[in-house]
C-alpha cells in the first residue's frame, strides 16, 4: 500500500506539472503530427498501401515522440535537482520509477490517441473494425517502451549529451518492442486471425513484464551518485 | 525517527570514507561522528570537499571506500527508512517551478508520509515567513524566497540531522537573522546541525565545533575555541 501511495503521489505531481507547463504533450503531439503529415505527402498512399504503411508509420511516430517525452519528463526533475529530492526521501526507489513510468505511459497514450485519430482522417482508414486487438497491441507496446524509456531517461538525464544519449541507449534495447508491435499491428489491421500474430503479442507482454521488474529493482542504482 | 531507533541512539558517522569522481579524490579517508546536539561548521576553500561530505552524509553519494553509519548500522542498509531522520539543503532548490510553495511542501510531506501534513506545512511556512507567498508558483519567486521554501522543505519532517550546504545563499538580512535564530535553537532541541558557509564569522557564531577540510582531507575536527586558525590559514576577512 505504501508503494502504491508513493506511485500515485509522484504520478499526480507529474500530471499537475504538465497541466501547468503543457510542454511535454504539446511537443510530442506536434512532432507526431509532423511525421504523419510528411509520410502522407512523401508516399501519397492508396487504400491498400495505407494498410501496408500505417503500422510502421504509427510506431515510428510513437517511437520518436516517446524520446521527446522521456527527455522532457526528466528535464523537469533535473531543473532543480528534484530527482535528488525524491532520492533522499524515505521511499522505495522502485516506487519513484513506477510513478514516473506511469506518467510517461499516460503521456504516450494521449499522444498515440491523437496520432491514431489524425492518421485515420489523413489516410482515410478506419481502426474501428480491429479496435480491441489493436488497442491491446498498442497498450502492450507502449508499456514495454515506457518501461525502457523511463529508466534510460533517468540514466541519460545527468549526462552532457542527454538528447543524444537517450535514443542511443534506449533504441537498441527497445527494438524488440517495435518489431513485435509493427508485426502484430499489421496482423490486427489486416483482420488476420489472432493466432497468426499471437507470438508477437506474447513478445510484447513478456518484454514489458521483464523490463518492468528489472527497472524497478535497478532504479536505486540509477539515483545514486 | 526511523522505527526501532530512538533519538538517543541516533548518530551519523563516516568511517574512513573516500569518494572519487573518476581519478579525482573529493574526499580522502574522512572519519567523522555527528551526535544529537552537535552543531558542526564545515569550512574549507572551494573544492575542499564540503559539498561531497554533506551529500555523502545525506545518502546522495555512495562512498568509494569506507562506510557511513546511522545509529551504528550501515546507512545504505535500509537507507530509505534512515532518510526520515535527515533533512538536507543543497545548492539546488529541490523545488518544482510549476508548483506553488505549498504544493511542493505537500508533495514532499506525502513522500515522507507525514501525519497532520497541512498543519506541519502551515507551521514551516510560518517559521520561514512564507504564508503570504505560499500559493504562488515557485518559478515566480525570487532566489531568496525559493531558498526559504527549500529550508522549509528540509525542516518539514522534523529531522534529527540537518545537513545544510550554504543555507544562507540568497537570503536578505532579515531572513538570515531568522535562519540564524532557528539554527541556534537546534542543539537545545537535541537535533544535530552540520552546515557549510563561506562566511567564517557567521559559521563560528552558530557552531561549537569546526571541521576544516582541505583537498578532501580533514585538517581539523574539534572545538572552535581550540582551533589553530593560523595553522589552518583561515582568515576572518571573508
Boltz contact constraints between the chains, C-beta under 6 A:
constraints:
  - contact:
      token1: [A, 9]
      token2: [B, 110]
      max_distance: 6.0
  - contact:
      token1: [A, 13]
      token2: [B, 107]
      max_distance: 6.0
  - contact:
      token1: [A, 17]
      token2: [B, 96]
      max_distance: 6.0
  - contact:
      token1: [A, 17]
      token2: [B, 98]
      max_distance: 6.0
  - contact:
      token1: [A, 20]
      token2: [B, 98]
      max_distance: 6.0
  - contact:
      token1: [A, 21]
      token2: [B, 98]
      max_distance: 6.0
  - contact:
      token1: [A, 80]
      token2: [B, 92]
      max_distance: 6.0
  - contact:
      token1: [A, 80]
      token2: [B, 93]
      max_distance: 6.0
  - contact:
      token1: [A, 80]
      token2: [B, 95]
      max_distance: 6.0
  - contact:
      token1: [A, 81]
      token2: [B, 92]
      max_distance: 6.0
  - contact:
      token1: [A, 81]
      token2: [B, 94]
      max_distance: 6.0
  - contact:
      token1: [A, 82]
      token2: [B, 94]
      max_distance: 6.0
  - contact:
      token1: [A, 82]
      token2: [B, 96]
      max_distance: 6.0
  - contact:
      token1: [A, 84]
      token2: [B, 60]
      max_distance: 6.0
  - contact:
      token1: [A, 85]
      token2: [B, 94]
      max_distance: 6.0
  - contact:
      token1: [A, 88]
      token2: [B, 58]
      max_distance: 6.0
  - contact:
      token1: [A, 88]
      token2: [B, 83]
      max_distance: 6.0
  - contact:
      token1: [A, 88]
      token2: [B, 88]
      max_distance: 6.0
  - contact:
      token1: [A, 89]
      token2: [B, 111]
      max_distance: 6.0
  - contact:
      token1: [A, 89]
      token2: [B, 112]
      max_distance: 6.0
  - contact:
      token1: [A, 90]
      token2: [B, 80]
      max_distance: 6.0
  - contact:
      token1: [A, 90]
      token2: [B, 81]
      max_distance: 6.0
  - contact:
      token1: [A, 90]
      token2: [B, 83]
      max_distance: 6.0
  - contact:
      token1: [A, 90]
      token2: [B, 84]
      max_distance: 6.0
  - contact:
      token1: [A, 91]
      token2: [B, 111]
      max_distance: 6.0
  - contact:
      token1: [A, 92]
      token2: [B, 80]
      max_distance: 6.0
  - contact:
      token1: [A, 224]
      token2: [B, 62]
      max_distance: 6.0
  - contact:
      token1: [A, 225]
      token2: [B, 60]
      max_distance: 6.0
  - contact:
      token1: [A, 225]
      token2: [B, 61]
      max_distance: 6.0
